[in-house]
Amino acid sequence: DGMIEDNFFCLPGDDVRVTLPSSGSPPKPIHESFTVVDFYESKMSEYDSSFAFVPLRRLQELRGMIDPVTGAAAVTSIQLKLRDGVTLSTVRDKLRARFPADQFPVRIQTWRDMQGPLLAAVRMETTILNILLFLIIAVAGFGILATFFMIVVEKTRDVGILKSLGAPSSGVMSIFLTYGFSLGLAGSGVGMVLGLAFVANINEIAAALEWCTGHEVFDPTVYYFHKIPTIINGFTIGWIVVGAIFIAVMASVLPALRAARLHPVEALRYE
């Protein structure tokens, strides 16, 4: 019926038999029984589909990662969680300087390094979306250009009267430029408000579309996240609004020049 349901192969209290490789050379398969005690969900499908948590000491014993003489236990990876605001590359470079690759058999990388191809694809999609956005705005700019030319044609007599009364060409031009600026300011403001409202309720909108169409809009197994993630960047919003206003003003320059160059006699000859 178009709905996603969780089907559990095992429930808390069930025993499962796990096969894992030993840490020796060559590795050998090791079989061990574990009891499921609970479920954990990180909301990241890539991790939830492949991770199982077991006691670390027990896992080290099974894989032979404990030195029988010293009792020291080994691990295959160490993950560090940094405080907010810390630069990942700076910490990575300091650790690499402390543990050079030619002296220590370790590989130090950030989550951005590990997810490099995925992040590169996301950046490419973001770039294409920005290009498409400004193409749409440019089309709107051509619409403003055509509308302003029609206004100049319709207001030829009015412009001629103004110039015959002594209005300077710069004053006539400023009227149309101000109109274009006001139009761009109003349009970008309304668009910004509607866009922010859409982003704030994007998951609810997706749920409504799923209910109407019967098809899933955002598949968490494909996009990794259980819901559509959104980040509102003030700088991005600012330059988009400024760009839209700039395009609206630039679209009104040519009609404003034409209106400013109208001669009063030519404008009123056939009126």
MOSUL-V254105 format. One record per residue. N is the residue number from 1. PSI is psi in degrees with one decimal (* if undefined). NEAR is the number of other ideal C-beta (glycine too) atoms within 10 Angstrom. Layout:
n=(N,N)
psi=(PSI,PSI)
near=(NEAR,NEAR)
This chain:
n=(1,2,3,4,5,6,7,8,9,10,11,12,13,14,15,16,17,18,19,20,21,22,23,24,25,26,27,28,29,30,31,32,33,34,35,36,37,38,39,40,41,42,43,44,45,46,47,48,49,50,51,52,53,54,55,56,57,58,59,60,61,62,63,64,65,66,67,68,69,70,71,72,73,74,75,76,77,78,79,80,81,82,83,84,85,86,87,88,89,90,91,92,93,94,95,96,97,98,99,100,101,102,103,104,105,106,107,108,109,110,111,112,113,114,115,116,117,118,119,120,121,122,123,124,125,126,127,128,129,130,131,132,133,134,135,136,137,138,139,140,141,142,143,144,145,146,147,148,149,150,151,152,153,154,155,156,157,158,159,160,161,162,163,164,165,166,167,168,169,170,171,172,173,174,175,176,177,178,179,180,181,182,183,184,185,186,187,188,189,190,191,192,193,194,195,196,197,198,199,200,201,202,203,204,205,206,207,208,209,210,211,212,213,214,215,216,217,218,219,220,221,222,223,224,225,226,227,228,229,230,231,232,233,234,235,236,237,238,239,240,241,242,243,244,245,246,247,248,249,250,251,252,253,254,255,256,257,258,259,260,261,262,263,264,265,266,267,268,269,270,271)
psi=(17.3,5.5,148.2,131.0,151.2,124.8,119.5,128.4,-21.3,155.8,162.9,131.5,-16.6,149.7,137.4,148.3,122.0,134.8,127.3,155.7,149.6,167.3,3.1,179.4,115.0,154.4,147.0,149.2,138.0,133.4,135.1,144.1,135.9,157.2,128.0,124.6,-26.6,171.9,148.0,136.1,119.5,-3.2,13.4,108.6,-31.8,-38.0,-42.5,-25.5,-9.3,-10.4,137.1,135.0,128.5,162.8,130.3,-44.2,-40.6,-40.2,-40.4,-36.7,-41.8,-39.7,-2.7,39.7,17.1,126.5,121.3,-19.0,-56.3,-20.9,6.1,136.2,142.6,161.0,161.0,-20.8,153.3,126.1,134.3,132.9,120.3,158.8,157.0,136.0,-11.6,135.2,122.9,-44.6,-33.3,-46.2,-41.1,-44.8,-37.7,-40.0,-38.0,-34.5,-33.9,-34.1,77.5,147.5,-26.5,-9.1,-27.3,130.6,58.7,154.6,120.4,122.0,156.0,172.2,-26.1,-37.6,-39.4,-33.5,32.0,-52.2,-40.0,-44.2,-35.4,-40.2,-39.4,-41.8,-39.6,-42.6,-40.5,-42.0,-44.1,-40.0,-38.7,-40.5,-44.9,-37.5,-45.4,-25.0,-40.4,-42.9,-37.1,-39.5,-42.1,-35.0,-40.5,-35.0,-40.6,-40.8,-47.3,-40.4,-41.6,-37.0,-40.0,-37.9,-41.3,-41.8,-43.1,-32.7,22.6,-44.6,-42.5,-41.7,-41.1,-40.6,-43.7,-44.3,-34.1,-25.4,1.0,7.7,128.8,159.6,-36.6,-34.9,-41.7,-41.2,-38.4,-28.5,-46.6,-35.7,-39.6,-37.8,-42.0,-40.3,-43.1,-40.0,-44.1,-38.8,-44.8,-44.7,-44.9,-34.2,-45.9,-42.2,-38.3,-44.6,-46.1,-38.5,-43.4,-39.2,-38.9,-44.4,-40.0,-26.8,28.3,-35.9,-36.5,-38.1,-41.0,-40.5,-39.0,-39.4,-38.7,-39.0,-36.5,-42.1,-22.1,8.3,146.1,128.4,-42.3,102.9,113.5,-22.9,-17.3,-41.5,7.1,-34.9,152.0,-13.7,166.3,116.5,143.1,140.8,123.4,114.0,115.2,-37.5,-42.8,-43.0,-40.8,-47.8,-24.5,-43.4,-45.4,-41.3,-39.9,-41.8,-40.2,-42.7,-39.5,-40.8,-43.3,-32.5,-20.2,-1.5,-50.6,-47.7,-36.4,-39.9,-41.1,-42.4,-37.3,-28.0,-1.8,133.8,137.0,-39.5,-45.3,-35.9,-30.3,3.1,-42.7,17.0,*)
near=(4,9,7,8,5,6,4,9,7,11,8,10,9,11,9,12,8,13,8,14,11,14,16,10,6,6,12,11,8,15,9,14,8,14,10,15,8,7,11,9,10,10,12,13,17,13,12,16,8,7,10,9,9,12,9,11,11,11,17,16,13,17,18,15,18,16,10,6,6,7,7,8,13,11,9,8,6,7,5,10,5,11,5,4,5,9,10,14,10,10,14,16,12,11,14,15,9,9,13,10,10,5,7,11,7,12,10,19,12,16,10,12,13,10,14,12,8,12,13,10,11,11,10,10,10,11,10,10,10,14,10,10,13,15,10,11,19,13,9,17,21,11,11,21,19,12,15,23,16,11,15,21,11,9,18,18,12,14,21,19,15,19,21,13,8,8,15,11,14,10,12,22,19,14,17,23,19,13,18,25,16,14,18,26,15,12,17,22,13,10,15,15,10,10,15,12,11,11,13,12,13,16,15,9,15,15,14,12,14,15,9,8,10,10,9,15,14,16,11,16,12,9,12,16,13,16,13,14,11,11,6,10,9,6,7,12,14,11,12,19,18,12,17,23,20,16,21,25,21,15,23,29,15,14,24,23,15,17,26,21,11,19,11,16,10,11,20,16,9,7,9)
